Amino acid sequence: MAEDPQPRDRRRTRLYALTDGRTAAPHTVLTMDTTITAAVDADALGGLPTEWQAILGMCPPPDGRAVAEIAARMHMRLTPMTVLLGELADRGLIHHRPPLEGAETSNVHLLMRIRDSLAHL
């Protein structure tokens, strides 16, 4: 299993502090199945908050991860995660693409890969 980005023994930042009390991203609308990919190199992460670094570290190009998977790996609720990801998108630190169309999701091999990835969580 992959290393946990939020160690359990570390004190966690309160969600309202991470999102500044916001409940929605101002410019970017993300759904739980939107795919997120980091738009910056790992060496450019130095001055960013640790939560942002963890998110960007788990979303390397070209595949990235779904918003719901990122939230689960960060042990965070979906709404605060979409706010954080919206801020990252507004700053140009991530790329996001909409969910797959219906015809694309009928691919059995793709569905099996998704199932296998979820089983590893």
Secondary structure by P-SEA (a helix, b strand, c coil): cccccccccccccccccccccccccccccccccbbbbbcccccccccccaaaaaaaaaccccccccaaaaaaaacccaaaaaaaaaaaaaaccccccccccccccccaaaaaaaaaaaaac
